[in-house]
Amino acid sequence: MKRPVWILLLLPMLACVVEQPEKVVNKDLGYSVVFPGHPSSARHSEATPFGEIEWFNASYTSANRFDQTCSVEVGTLPDGKQGGSNQTEILNTLKDWITWRYPGSILELYGKQGPGFEYTSSSSKENIIKGIIILRRGRLHHARGTTSDPNDPTFENFLSSFEVDP
């Protein structure tokens, strides 16, 4: 079977896709971040220690590297006191939940970065998982990424660019 010539010409171009960083400023959800490329958006609900949370998600998966993902999720805490009735209790519940999902280290965020924490874990596929969770105005803001190279500058740029409105 003869293949069209244009397919053969297109294959090398697809292998060399160069993505440009894209800054996302979401005023409605109160965050900004620089993704390594164009993110896609989605919504999903999840059972959490606080009750059911609807997450608004922006995520990026590299077209060239299957080991790298970056995402930001924002969810509003449900009414009630499930999971905690004050900031300290909520953050402690959140730390327990994240440690259960992503066993590893946790570092507190203070000052204008917080209240919240950073975490680092590793997966069974030898990927590094890093995330930042900030609690503001009754919302959880969660930036998370995976990579096989912990020193990858695009991955570090994504996490260090994550900011939540005061």
N, C-alpha and C positions, 0 to 999 in steps of 0.2 A: 504494500500500500504506500503510495507516494504522499508525503506530507507537504503542505504548502511551505514555501521558502520563508514567508514572513514569520512563521512560528520559530524557525531556527534562528532568525535574526532577533526575535524578541527574548529568547531565553537568556542570553548574556546580559541584556539590559535589566531583566528582573533580578538577576543575581547581584547586581550592582546598585540596587536602590539605595539612594542616600536620603535619609530622612532629616528634616530640619526640626530643631527644638521648637516647641510651641508653648507659649505662655497662656495659661488659662486663668482668667480672673472671673470668679463666680460670685457676684455681689449678693445674689439671693441666698446662697449657702454660706457665704462669708469666708471664702478662702481664695488663695492664689497659689499657683505652682507652675513650674516649667517641666512639661513632659518631654521626653526625648524625640517624640514625633506626635502625629495627630492622634488624640484619644477618641474613643467611642463612649457613648453615654448609655446608661441603663438604670433601671430601678428594680429592687428586689426586697422582699421581706424576709426577716430571719428571727427565729426565737432566740432570745438572749436572756441573761440573768435579770434583766430589767423588764422583761416582757417582749412582745413582738415589736421590732423596729423596722420601719421602712427606710431602706438605704437608697440614697441618690449617688450613683457611681459614675466616675469617669476613669477609663482604663486604657492602657496602651500596651501593646505587645509588639516587639520588634519584628519587622519583616525579614530581617537578616539574621537575627539571633533568637533562637527559641528558648534560651536560658534566661531571658530578661523580660520581666513584666513590671509595670508601674500602675498603681491605682490610688484613687482618692475616693473615700466613701464618707458621706455625711448623713447622720440619722438623728432624729429628735427623740430624746428619752420619753417614754410613755408617762402619762399621768400616774400618780401613786408613788408609793415608797418602796416598791419591789427593787431590790438591789442597792438601796440606800436612800436616806432622806436628806443627806447633806453632801457637800463636795468631797470630803474625805472618805465617807462610806462608799460613794459612787466610784471614786478612783480606786479604792481597795478592791471592790467587786470587779471592776474592769481589769485590774492587774491580775487577779486570780483567773479570770476568764481567758485573758490573752496568754498567760503562762500555761494554761491547760492546752490552748490551741497551738501555741508557738513556744515550746519550752526553750529557755535560754536566759539571757540577762535582761534586766530592766534598769533604766537610768531615769531618775526624776527630772522633769523640766520645771525650772523656776523662773521667776520674773516675768517679762513680757511674753516669753515662749509658752509658759504654762497657764493654768494648771494642766498637767498631763505627764506623759513619759515617752521615752524611746525604748524600743526593744530590739533584740537581735536573736535570731534562732537559725537553725540549719535544718534542711529537709533531708529525707532519705535519699534524694537524688544528688546530694552534695551541693545543693544550692544554698546560698545565704539568703535569709529573709530578714529584712529590716523594716521597722515601722515607727511611726510617730502618731500618738493619739493625744488630742487636746480637747478638753471639755470647756465649752463656752456657751453661754446663753441657753443651757439645757440641751445642747447638741453635742454629739460625739463627732469629731473631725479626725479621720483616720487615713493617713498616707502610708502605703505599704508597697514594697518592691521585692523582687527576687532576682538574683543573679548568681552566676557561677564564679564571678570575679569580684571579690569584695572591694577592690581598688578601682573598679570601673568608674571613670570620671562622669559619664552620663548618668549613671545610677546615683552617684553621690550628689550630682547637681540637682537631680530630681528631689531627693530628700532634703537637701539643704535649702532649696528654694521654697519649700512648703511653708506658707504663712496663713494664720487664721486671724481674721479681723478682731480687734479688741472688743 
